Every structure is written in C-alpha cells, then in structure tokens.
Amino acid sequence: MAVTEPRRIYTGSRIPAPIPTVLQVPSDVTDPEDILQVNFGPNHPSTHGVLRLVVDLSGERVVGLRAVIGYLHTGFEKNMEQKTWWKAITYPERIDYVSFQNNELVFVLAIEKLLELEVPPKATWMRMLLCELNRIHSHLVFLGTSALELGAISMFWYCFRERDLVLDLSELATGMRMHTRYFQAGGLAEDVPRGFEAECRKFVEWMPKALDDYEAILSRNEIWLERTRGIGLLSAEDAIALGQSGPVLRASGVDWDLRRDRPYLAYPALDFNVPVYPNGDVYDRYLVRMDEMRESVRIIEQCLDGMPEGPWIADDRKVVLPPRHELHTSMESLIHHFKIVTEGYRVPEGEVYVTVESPRGEMGCLVVSDGGPKPWRVKFRAPSYVALEATATCMRDSLVADMIAIVGSLDSVMGEVDR
Amino acid sequence: MHLRDEEGFNFLSDIAAVDYLGWGERHVAGYFGTAAGRDLGSQSAQGFARTPQPKPARFAVNYQLTSVPVGRVVRVQVWLEDGQSVASVVEVWPTADWHEREAFDMMGIVFDGHPNLSRILMEDDWEGHPLRKDYPLGGEPVRFSGDE
C-alpha cells in the first residue's frame, strides 16, 4: 500500500466541512465521469454488522464517503420505558453484545445513584473483575476480526480460543456466557461461586502468554505493518472535536481514561497504566488495545487478590429480592418478593448521567425517573455511534483497500450504533 | 453556547432529548428503597400518592460536556415546547452532527443551522418520531390485510 511517509500525523484539521461526517466529492475533480460510486454494505462481512458506506472512488482513492446507519435499530430505549427497572437491566447488554458486562454496569450504576444505594465491597470488586474480563473479550473480538479482514486468518482462531476461555469464566460465575444479567441494583445476582478464583487464576497465568503469541504473529509482521501504519489518521484535536473516546482517543495521543480520570467502582484502589500512543493510525489503535489487555490481566489479578469477603448484595428489601430460603418461612419476605417481581421497585424522581469506560470508550447513560416503577427515559451515549462519525475524517485520501482496516480499527458494534 | 468553548469544555459527550409529555399526570405511589432502609419521614415513603415536580416545557435537550484534560463535567439543559427549535452546535463541536440528527429523528426537535438535518436511524420516509411519548406503541398498519 502506498504509504510514502509513514508515522507522520497531519497538521491542521481534516474534518470535512460543512458536514463533519460526510466527505463530499471535491468540486475541482477534473472529470466527474471518473468517479465511481460504490455501496459498501449493508451486508458485508467486514462491516461488523450492517453498516452501509456509500463511497465515491476515483480510481482506488476514496474521494467521497457517507455512512448510512439504522439497519439494526430496534428501539431499545423505547422498550426500556415500558419495562420495570429491574426488567430493563436486560436491555443494555444486548445493545452492545460484545461488551455486555460494561453496558449492564452503566445502567445499574445509574439506578443505584438514583436510589442512593450502597453496594457491598465484594460486589464492587467482582464487578470490576468481570468488566475487565469483558474488556479482554471485546478486544479479542476486535483483534480476531480485524486481523481476519486483513488476511491473517490464524489470528481469528487464536483470539477466539482465548475468547472462549473468557466466556467459560463468565458462564462459571454468572450461569450465562453472554448477556449475563449478573449485576443487580444493589450488587450481584448470586454469590461468587466456589472454584471461580482458581479458574480465573489459571486464565490470568495463561493470557499473557497468549498475548505474546499474538504479538509474535502481528507486531513485527511486514504485511500487518504495511497495512496498518500511517493509515486512518486522526489527530488529537480532531479526535476530541469528533467526540472520540476510549482506544481511538488514546491512540491519537490523548491521555484520557474514565477509569482513572473520573473514577467509578474501586478503580482508584488499583494499580494500572493507561496506554497512550501518539500516531493516531490503525497500528496505534491496535497497540493501545493490546496494551489494555495486558493491563486488564493485571487488574483481574489485583481484583482476585483484593476480593473482600462479605455479602454480595445490599440488604435493602425494597429493592433487592429476599434470600430464597426466607420465602418459605417469612410472610414479609414473600410479599416483598412478589411486589418486586410483579410491580418492580420504585426509583426516586430525578435524572442522572453516568459514564463508564467501556472497551469502546465512554459509555454514558442518561436516566430520568419520575418516581415510578418504570424509567421515564433512558438514553445511551454509545461510543460506537460516535466512533463511526470519524469515518469520513479517517478515510480522507485513503485507498479503498485501507477502508476495511480503518472501519475495523474504529471497532464499532452495530447493535450499539443503531440501538 | 459558544462561551463554553472558551471555558474549556472541548468534549461533547452526548445530546439527549427527553419528552416530558404527560409528566406528572400519573400519580406515583409506593415505597422507596433508600440506603438506610425505609425513610418514613420522606414524602411518599408510606405509600401516599405524589406528583412529580412539574417541568418548565415539554422537551428537554441535555448536552453533556466534558473538559478533557481537566475532567470537569457540566450538563446544559435547553427547554423547548413542541414546534420550537434550538440552535445547532455542530460548528462548535462537530460530534454534535449525529447526536442532533438522532434527536431530530427520535424526538422531532429541529436544530437551526444544522448542515444535514435528516433522519438517521429510521427510514427516510418514516412518519412520526418514535421516542415521543404520544407515539403509538403498537398497532402498526399492515399492508395487504383486510379488504385487499
């Protein structure tokens, strides 16, 4: 690929005007007959779902680009308004089906903030552990699929081998491989099962070796370097202006991680680094995610070491289901159980905006409650949605073959984009 | 809004539109769970009906702003009646492009000066704005049924 001057980020802004997300064919194109308009998607294996890109090509160069989304819109936010709070917890994880645990967390944190509910430390630490496992899961899916798209099919098998280990752990802890609904308002649905720690430690021991393998395959692979370095450039200023977050922002040289800068759960008690790379290209986005997986392994280890003993869910009978055995002996517990399951608990009137650092970036959730048993309005700030806004900027002057690498590096999940 | 740019809120996280149609018409009764258990002193803690605080207008548009190196956050709320429009902030924060299109698509809020205010998630010829509270929940008309 014709990258004549690698590793040099541009100066000034490359965001197209007047529409920041649409690259228009420049008016000084010599012969409009030369422009070929191609529909990329909506059904294409490398669009990670149903993304449609309308690309104007001049030879092999991309001169115009427009992203069309909405093919997967299912009205999650409207649905959640019709469900009681505790039924609605199942929805956020299905929005982004790759980082389900983090999405579940953001909604549960929002409910807890409205309820002013204290969460026992064990639940907090287990949540951190599962979220980091989920981050590894998400990055593995990114790595496997984007390497596959660039021709490295073996990476896909390796990554999905480790992904399966993560899902096995998830199944062990929560009973479900994906979409666990393990986080409840107040804590966790069940206690951490016996044997989980031992299995998790095996994974912590294994994962760095697997990461070494990936790096041996990719990091000095000539084809991989040629296909990813200096491609899909995004400067720090443009990344901030376009609202990018997570690995995309950090690969553009902006040192910003919500886990450290706007802490939630017990992240301040942990020791971890935030990887930042300055070049803003596809290769740096790959490096950021590789380093993040290593950091996540470290965090998981610290969570296992520091896991406190005690209850896994708050003792608040107005919100939390009573223990199963009490239902047979206590009338009060039976009533509470019945009320919570049928009518749901009520959440005080108010509105909160909660953010977490999901694998894709800032996952935000605005929740409005009118004091009733159902949310009045839930709005998700989906990092994938925002990441796709950068496609036009990243693909300016790129070649059509690089388009696939760029879309892959933005790592958007279409379920979350369309919601 | 432009002043925010100089104050250092360089990162627009989200624009969220909320429809408050019917807010407060439904009385809310029942118990609240709180950290300290049940607070019998607070309103509605004993199951009395209560009406939520009234809102100044039907729609609220929430802008979540962050100053990235510093970490300060602020939320700006704009209140609108149906049919009123609000100035677009695309020139200040380019990321607002799709957020405003989504608010237009879902809630029908018009942003003045937006370069490309069209539907984004729904089909181009869709009627109505699905996240409005008066949008019907079911009963979608089915073609080729009945007398056809």
Interface residues (C-beta under 8 A of the other chain):
Chain A: I15 P18 I19 P20 T21 V22 I69 G70 H73 G75 E77 K78 Q82 L115 E116 L117 E118 I240 A241 L242 G243 S245 V254 W256 D261 R262 D316 R317 K318 V319 V320 E343 Y345 R346 V347 P348 E349 E351 Y353 T355 E362 G364 L366 V368 D370 G371 G372 P373 W376 R377 K379 R381 Y385 V386 L388 E389 D418 R419
Chain B: N10 F11 L12 S13 D14 A16 A17 V18 D19 Y20 W23 G24 R26 V28 G30 Y31 F32 G33 T34 A35 G37 R38 S44 R50 P52 Q53 N62 Q64 V68 P69 G71 V73 R75 V90 W93 P94 T95 D97 W98 E102 M106 P115 N116 R119 I120 L121 M122 E123 P130 L131 Y135 L137
